[in-house]
Amino acid sequence: MAQHPARSQNHRHPDEPRPEEITRALEGAAFPTTRDKLVELATRNGADGEVLAVLKRMSDRNFDSVAAVVREASNVE
């Protein structure tokens, strides 16, 4: 039986933002920084609702790079 696309490791859920969208939303971020500061920056940068929702659901910790944020965002349910 085929695996549901949202559950496949090679496919993201249709409502999940692409890594490029997250990267664009965090343009100008100064690291290390917190989740809340990332949400504020993404809001100022005009991020869409999906990006903001994922950022808000990430763990509340310090992030040291955009790559770390993208990794964390890809694990958010």
N, CA, C and O atoms as a Tripos MOL2 file, in Angstrom:
@<TRIPOS>MOLECULE
protein
  308   307    77     0     0
PROTEIN
NO_CHARGES

@<TRIPOS>ATOM
      1 N           0.8500   -1.1790    0.0000 N.3       1 MET1
      2 CA          0.0000    0.0000    0.0000 C.3       1 MET1
      3 C           0.8900    1.2340    0.0000 C.2       1 MET1
      4 O           1.8830    1.2780    0.7260 O.2       1 MET1
      5 N           0.5510    2.2280   -0.7980 N.am      2 ALA2
      6 CA          1.3600    3.4380   -0.9210 C.3       2 ALA2
      7 C           1.2620    4.2820    0.3370 C.2       2 ALA2
      8 O           0.2360    4.3240    1.0160 O.2       2 ALA2
      9 N           2.3600    4.9450    0.6180 N.am      3 GLN3
     10 CA          2.4150    5.8110    1.7870 C.3       3 GLN3
     11 C           1.7400    7.1440    1.4690 C.2       3 GLN3
     12 O           1.8800    7.6600    0.3610 O.2       3 GLN3
     13 N           1.0190    7.6940    2.4210 N.am      4 HIS4
     14 CA          0.3830    8.9930    2.2440 C.3       4 HIS4
     15 C           1.4590   10.0310    1.9850 C.2       4 HIS4
     16 O           2.4780   10.0410    2.6760 O.2       4 HIS4
     17 N           1.2570   10.9240    0.9870 N.am      5 PRO5
     18 CA          2.2970   11.9030    0.6460 C.3       5 PRO5
     19 C           2.7660   12.7620    1.8140 C.2       5 PRO5
     20 O           3.9470   13.1020    1.8930 O.2       5 PRO5
     21 N           1.8650   13.1150    2.7150 N.am      6 ALA6
     22 CA          2.2630   13.9530    3.8490 C.3       6 ALA6
     23 C           3.1350   13.1930    4.8330 C.2       6 ALA6
     24 O           3.8420   13.8050    5.6320 O.2       6 ALA6
     25 N           3.0950   11.8740    4.7860 N.am      7 ARG7
     26 CA          3.8830   11.0690    5.7080 C.3       7 ARG7
     27 C           5.2050   10.6090    5.0930 C.2       7 ARG7
     28 O           6.0850   10.1210    5.8020 O.2       7 ARG7
     29 N           5.3420   10.7630    3.7990 N.am      8 SER8
     30 CA          6.5570   10.3450    3.1120 C.3       8 SER8
     31 C           7.7040   11.2740    3.4580 C.2       8 SER8
     32 O           7.5050   12.4790    3.6110 O.2       8 SER8
     33 N           8.8860   10.7320    3.5800 N.am      9 GLN9
     34 CA         10.0560   11.5570    3.9000 C.3       9 GLN9
     35 C          10.4330   12.4710    2.7500 C.2       9 GLN9
     36 O          11.0990   13.4840    2.9640 O.2       9 GLN9
     37 N          10.0240   12.1390    1.5410 N.am     10 ASN10
     38 CA         10.3990   12.9290    0.3750 C.3      10 ASN10
     39 C           9.3670   13.9780   -0.0040 C.2      10 ASN10
     40 O           9.5670   14.7240   -0.9620 O.2      10 ASN10
     41 N           8.2730   14.0450    0.7320 N.am     11 HIS11
     42 CA          7.2250   14.9980    0.4040 C.3      11 HIS11
     43 C           6.8210   15.7650    1.6460 C.2      11 HIS11
     44 O           6.7380   15.2030    2.7380 O.2      11 HIS11
     45 N           6.5730   17.0410    1.4720 N.am     12 ARG12
     46 CA          6.0870   17.8370    2.5790 C.3      12 ARG12
     47 C           4.5720   17.9460    2.4830 C.2      12 ARG12
     48 O           4.0000   17.7790    1.4060 O.2      12 ARG12
     49 N           3.9380   18.2200    3.5830 N.am     13 HIS13
     50 CA          2.4990   18.4310    3.5940 C.3      13 HIS13
     51 C           2.2140   19.6880    2.7740 C.2      13 HIS13
     52 O           2.9980   20.6360    2.8190 O.2      13 HIS13
     53 N           1.1120   19.7160    2.0280 N.am     14 PRO14
     54 CA          0.8210   20.8840    1.1850 C.3      14 PRO14
     55 C           0.7670   22.2110    1.9400 C.2      14 PRO14
     56 O           1.0570   23.2570    1.3590 O.2      14 PRO14
     57 N           0.4030   22.1880    3.2180 N.am     15 ASP15
     58 CA          0.3130   23.4250    3.9930 C.3      15 ASP15
     59 C           1.6410   23.8340    4.6280 C.2      15 ASP15
     60 O           1.7430   24.9280    5.1810 O.2      15 ASP15
     61 N           2.6510   22.9810    4.5580 N.am     16 GLU16
     62 CA          3.9550   23.3220    5.1340 C.3      16 GLU16
     63 C           4.6860   24.2880    4.2270 C.2      16 GLU16
     64 O           4.7120   24.1070    3.0090 O.2      16 GLU16
     65 N           5.2830   25.3180    4.8150 N.am     17 PRO17
     66 CA          6.0660   26.2280    3.9760 C.3      17 PRO17
     67 C           7.3430   25.5520    3.4830 C.2      17 PRO17
     68 O           7.9100   24.7030    4.1700 O.2      17 PRO17
     69 N           7.7830   25.9310    2.3050 N.am     18 ARG18
     70 CA          9.0410   25.4170    1.7670 C.3      18 ARG18
     71 C          10.1980   26.0680    2.5100 C.2      18 ARG18
     72 O          10.0580   27.1830    3.0110 O.2      18 ARG18
     73 N          11.3370   25.3910    2.5900 N.am     19 PRO19
     74 CA         12.5130   25.9790    3.2570 C.3      19 PRO19
     75 C          12.8630   27.3670    2.7070 C.2      19 PRO19
     76 O          13.2900   28.2410    3.4600 O.2      19 PRO19
     77 N          12.6850   27.5680    1.3960 N.am     20 GLU20
     78 CA         12.9880   28.8810    0.8030 C.3      20 GLU20
     79 C          12.0890   29.9680    1.3650 C.2      20 GLU20
     80 O          12.5210   31.1100    1.5240 O.2      20 GLU20
     81 N          10.8320   29.6250    1.6690 N.am     21 GLU21
     82 CA          9.9090   30.6010    2.2420 C.3      21 GLU21
     83 C          10.3450   30.9910    3.6500 C.2      21 GLU21
     84 O          10.2730   32.1610    4.0280 O.2      21 GLU21
     85 N          10.7910   30.0200    4.4120 N.am     22 ILE22
     86 CA         11.2680   30.2960    5.7690 C.3      22 ILE22
     87 C          12.5310   31.1480    5.7070 C.2      22 ILE22
     88 O          12.6730   32.1260    6.4400 O.2      22 ILE22
     89 N          13.4360   30.7640    4.8290 N.am     23 THR23
     90 CA         14.6870   31.5250    4.6730 C.3      23 THR23
     91 C          14.3940   32.9710    4.2950 C.2      23 THR23
     92 O          14.9920   33.8910    4.8530 O.2      23 THR23
     93 N          13.4830   33.1780    3.3560 N.am     24 ARG24
     94 CA         13.1310   34.5360    2.9230 C.3      24 ARG24
     95 C          12.5050   35.3200    4.0750 C.2      24 ARG24
     96 O          12.7840   36.5070    4.2420 O.2      24 ARG24
     97 N          11.6580   34.6590    4.8690 N.am     25 ALA25
     98 CA         10.9950   35.3210    5.9940 C.3      25 ALA25
     99 C          11.9880   35.7590    7.0660 C.2      25 ALA25
    100 O          11.7260   36.7010    7.8140 O.2      25 ALA25
    101 N          13.1340   35.0720    7.1390 N.am     26 LEU26
    102 CA         14.1270   35.3570    8.1860 C.3      26 LEU26
    103 C          15.2930   36.1980    7.6790 C.2      26 LEU26
    104 O          16.3190   36.3110    8.3490 O.2      26 LEU26
    105 N          15.1370   36.7810    6.5080 N.am     27 GLU27
    106 CA         16.1860   37.6240    5.9510 C.3      27 GLU27
    107 C          16.5130   38.7730    6.9140 C.2      27 GLU27
    108 O          15.6220   39.4930    7.3670 O.2      27 GLU27
    109 N          17.7860   38.9270    7.2100 N.am     28 GLY28
    110 CA         18.2280   39.9740    8.1190 C.3      28 GLY28
    111 C          18.3220   39.5410    9.5700 C.2      28 GLY28
    112 O          18.6220   40.3590   10.4400 O.2      28 GLY28
    113 N          18.0720   38.2690    9.8470 N.am     29 ALA29
    114 CA         18.1310   37.7830   11.2320 C.3      29 ALA29
    115 C          19.5630   37.8170   11.7500 C.2      29 ALA29
    116 O          20.5070   37.4840   11.0340 O.2      29 ALA29
    117 N          19.7030   38.2230   12.9970 N.am     30 ALA30
    118 CA         20.9990   38.2240   13.6870 C.3      30 ALA30
    119 C          21.0000   37.0420   14.6510 C.2      30 ALA30
    120 O          20.1690   36.9620   15.5550 O.2      30 ALA30
    121 N          21.9320   36.1400   14.4480 N.am     31 PHE31
    122 CA         22.0100   34.9310   15.2840 C.3      31 PHE31
    123 C          23.1350   35.0490   16.2820 C.2      31 PHE31
    124 O          24.1170   35.7420   16.0170 O.2      31 PHE31
    125 N          23.0230   34.3810   17.4440 N.am     32 PRO32
    126 CA         21.9040   33.5490   17.8850 C.3      32 PRO32
    127 C          20.6910   34.4010   18.2290 C.2      32 PRO32
    128 O          20.8080   35.5790   18.5680 O.2      32 PRO32
    129 N          19.5240   33.7730   18.1330 N.am     33 THR33
    130 CA         18.2760   34.4660   18.4280 C.3      33 THR33
    131 C          17.2260   33.4680   18.8970 C.2      33 THR33
    132 O          17.3910   32.2550   18.7600 O.2      33 THR33
    133 N          16.1570   33.9970   19.4480 N.am     34 THR34
    134 CA         15.0890   33.1650   20.0090 C.3      34 THR34
    135 C          13.9570   32.9760   19.0110 C.2      34 THR34
    136 O          13.8600   33.6820   18.0080 O.2      34 THR34
    137 N          13.1150   32.0120   19.3110 N.am     35 ARG35
    138 CA         11.9320   31.7680   18.4820 C.3      35 ARG35
    139 C          11.0620   33.0210   18.3930 C.2      35 ARG35
    140 O          10.6000   33.3770   17.3090 O.2      35 ARG35
    141 N          10.8390   33.6860   19.5180 N.am     36 ASP36
    142 CA          9.9650   34.8560   19.5140 C.3      36 ASP36
    143 C          10.5240   35.9750   18.6450 C.2      36 ASP36
    144 O           9.7660   36.6570   17.9550 O.2      36 ASP36
    145 N          11.8260   36.1700   18.6690 N.am     37 LYS37
    146 CA         12.4350   37.1960   17.8180 C.3      37 LYS37
    147 C          12.3390   36.8050   16.3420 C.2      37 LYS37
    148 O          12.1850   37.6680   15.4780 O.2      37 LYS37
    149 N          12.4310   35.5090   16.0570 N.am     38 LEU38
    150 CA         12.2650   35.0430   14.6770 C.3      38 LEU38
    151 C          10.8470   35.3070   14.1880 C.2      38 LEU38
    152 O          10.6520   35.7210   13.0450 O.2      38 LEU38
    153 N           9.8540   35.0700   15.0440 N.am     39 VAL39
    154 CA          8.4640   35.3340   14.6820 C.3      39 VAL39
    155 C           8.2730   36.8250   14.4190 C.2      39 VAL39
    156 O           7.6230   37.2000   13.4430 O.2      39 VAL39
    157 N           8.8280   37.6740   15.2730 N.am     40 GLU40
    158 CA          8.7200   39.1220   15.0780 C.3      40 GLU40
    159 C           9.3410   39.5410   13.7440 C.2      40 GLU40
    160 O           8.7480   40.3160   12.9930 O.2      40 GLU40
    161 N          10.5330   39.0270   13.4540 N.am     41 LEU41
    162 CA         11.2140   39.3680   12.2120 C.3      41 LEU41
    163 C          10.4180   38.8840   11.0090 C.2      41 LEU41
    164 O          10.2420   39.6280   10.0440 O.2      41 LEU41
    165 N           9.9380   37.6530   11.0570 N.am     42 ALA42
    166 CA          9.1670   37.1050    9.9480 C.3      42 ALA42
    167 C           7.9050   37.9340    9.7080 C.2      42 ALA42
    168 O           7.5110   38.1460    8.5610 O.2      42 ALA42
    169 N           7.2790   38.3950   10.7690 N.am     43 THR43
    170 CA          6.0920   39.2450   10.6460 C.3      43 THR43
    171 C           6.4560   40.5530    9.9440 C.2      43 THR43
    172 O           5.7580   40.9830    9.0260 O.2      43 THR43
    173 N           7.5540   41.1860   10.3790 N.am     44 ARG44
    174 CA          8.0050   42.4270    9.7330 C.3      44 ARG44
    175 C           8.3730   42.2120    8.2730 C.2      44 ARG44
    176 O           8.1980   43.1040    7.4420 O.2      44 ARG44
    177 N           8.8890   41.0160    7.9630 N.am     45 ASN45
    178 CA          9.2830   40.7070    6.5930 C.3      45 ASN45
    179 C           8.1080   40.2670    5.7230 C.2      45 ASN45
    180 O           8.2960   39.9480    4.5490 O.2      45 ASN45
    181 N           6.9020   40.2470    6.2850 N.am     46 GLY46
    182 CA          5.7100   39.9290    5.5120 C.3      46 GLY46
    183 C           5.4860   38.4510    5.2670 C.2      46 GLY46
    184 O           4.8900   38.0720    4.2580 O.2      46 GLY46
    185 N           5.9570   37.6090    6.1770 N.am     47 ALA47
    186 CA          5.7760   36.1640    6.0250 C.3      47 ALA47
    187 C           4.2960   35.8080    6.0100 C.2      47 ALA47
    188 O           3.4740   36.4630    6.6510 O.2      47 ALA47
    189 N           3.9750   34.7510    5.2600 N.am     48 ASP48
    190 CA          2.5790   34.3200    5.2080 C.3      48 ASP48
    191 C           2.2050   33.5360    6.4650 C.2      48 ASP48
    192 O           3.0530   33.2330    7.3040 O.2      48 ASP48
    193 N           0.9280   33.2200    6.5730 N.am     49 GLY49
    194 CA          0.4010   32.5650    7.7630 C.3      49 GLY49
    195 C           1.0090   31.2040    8.0530 C.2      49 GLY49
    196 O           1.2040   30.8480    9.2150 O.2      49 GLY49
    197 N           1.3160   30.4240    6.9930 N.am     50 GLU50
    198 CA          1.8970   29.0970    7.2090 C.3      50 GLU50
    199 C           3.2820   29.1950    7.8310 C.2      50 GLU50
    200 O           3.6150   28.4450    8.7480 O.2      50 GLU50
    201 N           4.0840   30.1250    7.3270 N.am     51 VAL51
    202 CA          5.4360   30.3090    7.8740 C.3      51 VAL51
    203 C           5.3420   30.7280    9.3310 C.2      51 VAL51
    204 O           6.0310   30.1700   10.1850 O.2      51 VAL51
    205 N           4.5000   31.7020    9.6180 N.am     52 LEU52
    206 CA          4.3590   32.1800   10.9940 C.3      52 LEU52
    207 C           3.8490   31.0720   11.9160 C.2      52 LEU52
    208 O           4.3190   30.9460   13.0470 O.2      52 LEU52
    209 N           2.9000   30.2730   11.4480 N.am     53 ALA53
    210 CA          2.3570   29.1910   12.2750 C.3      53 ALA53
    211 C           3.4380   28.1720   12.6230 C.2      53 ALA53
    212 O           3.5120   27.7070   13.7600 O.2      53 ALA53
    213 N           4.2730   27.8280   11.6510 N.am     54 VAL54
    214 CA          5.3490   26.8610   11.9060 C.3      54 VAL54
    215 C           6.3600   27.4470   12.8810 C.2      54 VAL54
    216 O           6.7760   26.7710   13.8230 O.2      54 VAL54
    217 N           6.7560   28.6880   12.6680 N.am     55 LEU55
    218 CA          7.7270   29.3170   13.5710 C.3      55 LEU55
    219 C           7.1930   29.3580   14.9960 C.2      55 LEU55
    220 O           7.9340   29.1050   15.9450 O.2      55 LEU55
    221 N           5.9170   29.6720   15.1490 N.am     56 LYS56
    222 CA          5.3200   29.7590   16.4890 C.3      56 LYS56
    223 C           5.2420   28.4040   17.1840 C.2      56 LYS56
    224 O           5.2500   28.3370   18.4130 O.2      56 LYS56
    225 N           5.1680   27.3230   16.4080 N.am     57 ARG57
    226 CA          5.0700   25.9790   17.0000 C.3      57 ARG57
    227 C           6.4370   25.3710   17.3110 C.2      57 ARG57
    228 O           6.5120   24.3130   17.9350 O.2      57 ARG57
    229 N           7.5120   26.0230   16.8890 N.am     58 MET58
    230 CA          8.8570   25.4900   17.1730 C.3      58 MET58
    231 C           9.1550   25.5990   18.6580 C.2      58 MET58
    232 O           8.5260   26.3790   19.3730 O.2      58 MET58
    233 N          10.1180   24.8120   19.1150 N.am     59 SER59
    234 CA         10.4980   24.8660   20.5230 C.3      59 SER59
    235 C          11.0750   26.2390   20.8540 C.2      59 SER59
    236 O          11.6820   26.8970   20.0090 O.2      59 SER59
    237 N          10.8730   26.6510   22.0880 N.am     60 ASP60
    238 CA         11.3390   27.9620   22.5500 C.3      60 ASP60
    239 C          12.7830   27.8210   23.0260 C.2      60 ASP60
    240 O          13.0450   27.4960   24.1840 O.2      60 ASP60
    241 N          13.7070   28.0730   22.1070 N.am     61 ARG61
    242 CA         15.1290   27.9570   22.4220 C.3      61 ARG61
    243 C          15.8970   28.9360   21.5480 C.2      61 ARG61
    244 O          15.3110   29.6180   20.7080 O.2      61 ARG61
    245 N          17.1960   29.0020   21.7440 N.am     62 ASN62
    246 CA         18.0370   29.8340   20.8940 C.3      62 ASN62
    247 C          18.4140   29.0690   19.6370 C.2      62 ASN62
    248 O          18.6980   27.8720   19.6900 O.2      62 ASN62
    249 N          18.4160   29.7560   18.5190 N.am     63 PHE63
    250 CA         18.8150   29.2000   17.2400 C.3      63 PHE63
    251 C          20.0690   29.9230   16.7850 C.2      63 PHE63
    252 O          20.1920   31.1360   16.9550 O.2      63 PHE63
    253 N          21.0130   29.1620   16.1980 N.am     64 ASP64
    254 CA         22.2880   29.7660   15.8130 C.3      64 ASP64
    255 C          22.4310   30.0200   14.3220 C.2      64 ASP64
    256 O          23.4460   30.5640   13.8870 O.2      64 ASP64
    257 N          21.4210   29.6330   13.5200 N.am     65 SER65
    258 CA         21.4960   29.8660   12.0750 C.3      65 SER65
    259 C          20.1310   29.6400   11.4420 C.2      65 SER65
    260 O          19.2390   29.0450   12.0480 O.2      65 SER65
    261 N          19.9830   30.1270   10.2080 N.am     66 VAL66
    262 CA         18.7620   29.8680    9.4550 C.3      66 VAL66
    263 C          18.6230   28.3660    9.2210 C.2      66 VAL66
    264 O          17.5170   27.8280    9.2760 O.2      66 VAL66
    265 N          19.7400   27.6910    8.9590 N.am     67 ALA67
    266 CA         19.6950   26.2480    8.7360 C.3      67 ALA67
    267 C          19.1210   25.5220    9.9520 C.2      67 ALA67
    268 O          18.3620   24.5660    9.7980 O.2      67 ALA67
    269 N          19.4760   25.9690   11.1610 N.am     68 ALA68
    270 CA         18.9450   25.3580   12.3820 C.3      68 ALA68
    271 C          17.4370   25.5850   12.4760 C.2      68 ALA68
    272 O          16.6990   24.7070   12.9250 O.2      68 ALA68
    273 N          16.9870   26.7570   12.0550 N.am     69 VAL69
    274 CA         15.5520   27.0520   12.0810 C.3      69 VAL69
    275 C          14.8180   26.1700   11.0760 C.2      69 VAL69
    276 O          13.7660   25.6110   11.3880 O.2      69 VAL69
    277 N          15.3670   26.0470    9.8780 N.am     70 VAL70
    278 CA         14.7280   25.2190    8.8480 C.3      70 VAL70
    279 C          14.6520   23.7620    9.3080 C.2      70 VAL70
    280 O          13.6380   23.0970    9.1000 O.2      70 VAL70
    281 N          15.7200   23.2690    9.9290 N.am     71 ARG71
    282 CA         15.7120   21.8960   10.4540 C.3      71 ARG71
    283 C          14.6010   21.7270   11.4980 C.2      71 ARG71
    284 O          13.8240   20.7740   11.4450 O.2      71 ARG71
    285 N          14.5420   22.6550   12.4360 N.am     72 GLU72
    286 CA         13.5150   22.5850   13.4830 C.3      72 GLU72
    287 C          12.1210   22.6890   12.8810 C.2      72 GLU72
    288 O          11.2170   21.9530   13.2770 O.2      72 GLU72
    289 N          11.9410   23.5970   11.9280 N.am     73 ALA73
    290 CA         10.6330   23.7970   11.2970 C.3      73 ALA73
    291 C          10.1740   22.5400   10.5610 C.2      73 ALA73
    292 O           8.9790   22.2500   10.5110 O.2      73 ALA73
    293 N          11.1150   21.7990    9.9960 N.am     74 SER74
    294 CA         10.7420   20.5890    9.2590 C.3      74 SER74
    295 C          10.2680   19.4850   10.2050 C.2      74 SER74
    296 O           9.6370   18.5270    9.7580 O.2      74 SER74
    297 N          10.5570   19.6000   11.4840 N.am     75 ASN75
    298 CA         10.1420   18.6050   12.4770 C.3      75 ASN75
    299 C           8.8720   19.0030   13.2260 C.2      75 ASN75
    300 O           8.3390   18.2120   14.0040 O.2      75 ASN75
    301 N           8.3900   20.2060   13.0000 N.am     76 VAL76
    302 CA          7.1920   20.7050   13.6830 C.3      76 VAL76
    303 C           5.9700   20.0210   13.1000 C.2      76 VAL76
    304 O           5.8470   19.8750   11.8840 O.2      76 VAL76
    305 N           5.0680   19.6040   13.9760 N.am     77 GLU77
    306 CA          3.8120   18.9700   13.5160 C.3      77 GLU77
    307 C           2.6620   19.8960   13.7160 C.2      77 GLU77
    308 O           1.5260   19.5480   13.3930 O.2      77 GLU77
@<TRIPOS>BOND
     1     1     2 1
     2     2     3 1
     3     3     4 2
     4     3     5 am
     5     5     6 1
     6     6     7 1
     7     7     8 2
     8     7     9 am
     9     9    10 1
    10    10    11 1
    11    11    12 2
    12    11    13 am
    13    13    14 1
    14    14    15 1
    15    15    16 2
    16    15    17 am
    17    17    18 1
    18    18    19 1
    19    19    20 2
    20    19    21 am
    21    21    22 1
    22    22    23 1
    23    23    24 2
    24    23    25 am
    25    25    26 1
    26    26    27 1
    27    27    28 2
    28    27    29 am
    29    29    30 1
    30    30    31 1
    31    31    32 2
    32    31    33 am
    33    33    34 1
    34    34    35 1
    35    35    36 2
    36    35    37 am
    37    37    38 1
    38    38    39 1
    39    39    40 2
    40    39    41 am
    41    41    42 1
    42    42    43 1
    43    43    44 2
    44    43    45 am
    45    45    46 1
    46    46    47 1
    47    47    48 2
    48    47    49 am
    49    49    50 1
    50    50    51 1
    51    51    52 2
    52    51    53 am
    53    53    54 1
    54    54    55 1
    55    55    56 2
    56    55    57 am
    57    57    58 1
    58    58    59 1
    59    59    60 2
    60    59    61 am
    61    61    62 1
    62    62    63 1
    63    63    64 2
    64    63    65 am
    65    65    66 1
    66    66    67 1
    67    67    68 2
    68    67    69 am
    69    69    70 1
    70    70    71 1
    71    71    72 2
    72    71    73 am
    73    73    74 1
    74    74    75 1
    75    75    76 2
    76    75    77 am
    77    77    78 1
    78    78    79 1
    79    79    80 2
    80    79    81 am
    81    81    82 1
    82    82    83 1
    83    83    84 2
    84    83    85 am
    85    85    86 1
    86    86    87 1
    87    87    88 2
    88    87    89 am
    89    89    90 1
    90    90    91 1
    91    91    92 2
    92    91    93 am
    93    93    94 1
    94    94    95 1
    95    95    96 2
    96    95    97 am
    97    97    98 1
    98    98    99 1
    99    99   100 2
   100    99   101 am
   101   101   102 1
   102   102   103 1
   103   103   104 2
   104   103   105 am
   105   105   106 1
   106   106   107 1
   107   107   108 2
   108   107   109 am
   109   109   110 1
   110   110   111 1
   111   111   112 2
   112   111   113 am
   113   113   114 1
   114   114   115 1
   115   115   116 2
   116   115   117 am
   117   117   118 1
   118   118   119 1
   119   119   120 2
   120   119   121 am
   121   121   122 1
   122   122   123 1
   123   123   124 2
   124   123   125 am
   125   125   126 1
   126   126   127 1
   127   127   128 2
   128   127   129 am
   129   129   130 1
   130   130   131 1
   131   131   132 2
   132   131   133 am
   133   133   134 1
   134   134   135 1
   135   135   136 2
   136   135   137 am
   137   137   138 1
   138   138   139 1
   139   139   140 2
   140   139   141 am
   141   141   142 1
   142   142   143 1
   143   143   144 2
   144   143   145 am
   145   145   146 1
   146   146   147 1
   147   147   148 2
   148   147   149 am
   149   149   150 1
   150   150   151 1
   151   151   152 2
   152   151   153 am
   153   153   154 1
   154   154   155 1
   155   155   156 2
   156   155   157 am
   157   157   158 1
   158   158   159 1
   159   159   160 2
   160   159   161 am
   161   161   162 1
   162   162   163 1
   163   163   164 2
   164   163   165 am
   165   165   166 1
   166   166   167 1
   167   167   168 2
   168   167   169 am
   169   169   170 1
   170   170   171 1
   171   171   172 2
   172   171   173 am
   173   173   174 1
   174   174   175 1
   175   175   176 2
   176   175   177 am
   177   177   178 1
   178   178   179 1
   179   179   180 2
   180   179   181 am
   181   181   182 1
   182   182   183 1
   183   183   184 2
   184   183   185 am
   185   185   186 1
   186   186   187 1
   187   187   188 2
   188   187   189 am
   189   189   190 1
   190   190   191 1
   191   191   192 2
   192   191   193 am
   193   193   194 1
   194   194   195 1
   195   195   196 2
   196   195   197 am
   197   197   198 1
   198   198   199 1
   199   199   200 2
   200   199   201 am
   201   201   202 1
   202   202   203 1
   203   203   204 2
   204   203   205 am
   205   205   206 1
   206   206   207 1
   207   207   208 2
   208   207   209 am
   209   209   210 1
   210   210   211 1
   211   211   212 2
   212   211   213 am
   213   213   214 1
   214   214   215 1
   215   215   216 2
   216   215   217 am
   217   217   218 1
   218   218   219 1
   219   219   220 2
   220   219   221 am
   221   221   222 1
   222   222   223 1
   223   223   224 2
   224   223   225 am
   225   225   226 1
   226   226   227 1
   227   227   228 2
   228   227   229 am
   229   229   230 1
   230   230   231 1
   231   231   232 2
   232   231   233 am
   233   233   234 1
   234   234   235 1
   235   235   236 2
   236   235   237 am
   237   237   238 1
   238   238   239 1
   239   239   240 2
   240   239   241 am
   241   241   242 1
   242   242   243 1
   243   243   244 2
   244   243   245 am
   245   245   246 1
   246   246   247 1
   247   247   248 2
   248   247   249 am
   249   249   250 1
   250   250   251 1
   251   251   252 2
   252   251   253 am
   253   253   254 1
   254   254   255 1
   255   255   256 2
   256   255   257 am
   257   257   258 1
   258   258   259 1
   259   259   260 2
   260   259   261 am
   261   261   262 1
   262   262   263 1
   263   263   264 2
   264   263   265 am
   265   265   266 1
   266   266   267 1
   267   267   268 2
   268   267   269 am
   269   269   270 1
   270   270   271 1
   271   271   272 2
   272   271   273 am
   273   273   274 1
   274   274   275 1
   275   275   276 2
   276   275   277 am
   277   277   278 1
   278   278   279 1
   279   279   280 2
   280   279   281 am
   281   281   282 1
   282   282   283 1
   283   283   284 2
   284   283   285 am
   285   285   286 1
   286   286   287 1
   287   287   288 2
   288   287   289 am
   289   289   290 1
   290   290   291 1
   291   291   292 2
   292   291   293 am
   293   293   294 1
   294   294   295 1
   295   295   296 2
   296   295   297 am
   297   297   298 1
   298   298   299 1
   299   299   300 2
   300   299   301 am
   301   301   302 1
   302   302   303 1
   303   303   304 2
   304   303   305 am
   305   305   306 1
   306   306   307 1
   307   307   308 2
@<TRIPOS>SUBSTRUCTURE
     1 MET1         2 RESIDUE 1 A MET
     2 ALA2         6 RESIDUE 1 A ALA
     3 GLN3        10 RESIDUE 1 A GLN
     4 HIS4        14 RESIDUE 1 A HIS
     5 PRO5        18 RESIDUE 1 A PRO
     6 ALA6        22 RESIDUE 1 A ALA
     7 ARG7        26 RESIDUE 1 A ARG
     8 SER8        30 RESIDUE 1 A SER
     9 GLN9        34 RESIDUE 1 A GLN
    10 ASN10       38 RESIDUE 1 A ASN
    11 HIS11       42 RESIDUE 1 A HIS
    12 ARG12       46 RESIDUE 1 A ARG
    13 HIS13       50 RESIDUE 1 A HIS
    14 PRO14       54 RESIDUE 1 A PRO
    15 ASP15       58 RESIDUE 1 A ASP
    16 GLU16       62 RESIDUE 1 A GLU
    17 PRO17       66 RESIDUE 1 A PRO
    18 ARG18       70 RESIDUE 1 A ARG
    19 PRO19       74 RESIDUE 1 A PRO
    20 GLU20       78 RESIDUE 1 A GLU
    21 GLU21       82 RESIDUE 1 A GLU
    22 ILE22       86 RESIDUE 1 A ILE
    23 THR23       90 RESIDUE 1 A THR
    24 ARG24       94 RESIDUE 1 A ARG
    25 ALA25       98 RESIDUE 1 A ALA
    26 LEU26      102 RESIDUE 1 A LEU
    27 GLU27      106 RESIDUE 1 A GLU
    28 GLY28      110 RESIDUE 1 A GLY
    29 ALA29      114 RESIDUE 1 A ALA
    30 ALA30      118 RESIDUE 1 A ALA
    31 PHE31      122 RESIDUE 1 A PHE
    32 PRO32      126 RESIDUE 1 A PRO
    33 THR33      130 RESIDUE 1 A THR
    34 THR34      134 RESIDUE 1 A THR
    35 ARG35      138 RESIDUE 1 A ARG
    36 ASP36      142 RESIDUE 1 A ASP
    37 LYS37      146 RESIDUE 1 A LYS
    38 LEU38      150 RESIDUE 1 A LEU
    39 VAL39      154 RESIDUE 1 A VAL
    40 GLU40      158 RESIDUE 1 A GLU
    41 LEU41      162 RESIDUE 1 A LEU
    42 ALA42      166 RESIDUE 1 A ALA
    43 THR43      170 RESIDUE 1 A THR
    44 ARG44      174 RESIDUE 1 A ARG
    45 ASN45      178 RESIDUE 1 A ASN
    46 GLY46      182 RESIDUE 1 A GLY
    47 ALA47      186 RESIDUE 1 A ALA
    48 ASP48      190 RESIDUE 1 A ASP
    49 GLY49      194 RESIDUE 1 A GLY
    50 GLU50      198 RESIDUE 1 A GLU
    51 VAL51      202 RESIDUE 1 A VAL
    52 LEU52      206 RESIDUE 1 A LEU
    53 ALA53      210 RESIDUE 1 A ALA
    54 VAL54      214 RESIDUE 1 A VAL
    55 LEU55      218 RESIDUE 1 A LEU
    56 LYS56      222 RESIDUE 1 A LYS
    57 ARG57      226 RESIDUE 1 A ARG
    58 MET58      230 RESIDUE 1 A MET
    59 SER59      234 RESIDUE 1 A SER
    60 ASP60      238 RESIDUE 1 A ASP
    61 ARG61      242 RESIDUE 1 A ARG
    62 ASN62      246 RESIDUE 1 A ASN
    63 PHE63      250 RESIDUE 1 A PHE
    64 ASP64      254 RESIDUE 1 A ASP
    65 SER65      258 RESIDUE 1 A SER
    66 VAL66      262 RESIDUE 1 A VAL
    67 ALA67      266 RESIDUE 1 A ALA
    68 ALA68      270 RESIDUE 1 A ALA
    69 VAL69      274 RESIDUE 1 A VAL
    70 VAL70      278 RESIDUE 1 A VAL
    71 ARG71      282 RESIDUE 1 A ARG
    72 GLU72      286 RESIDUE 1 A GLU
    73 ALA73      290 RESIDUE 1 A ALA
    74 SER74      294 RESIDUE 1 A SER
    75 ASN75      298 RESIDUE 1 A ASN
    76 VAL76      302 RESIDUE 1 A VAL
    77 GLU77      306 RESIDUE 1 A GLU
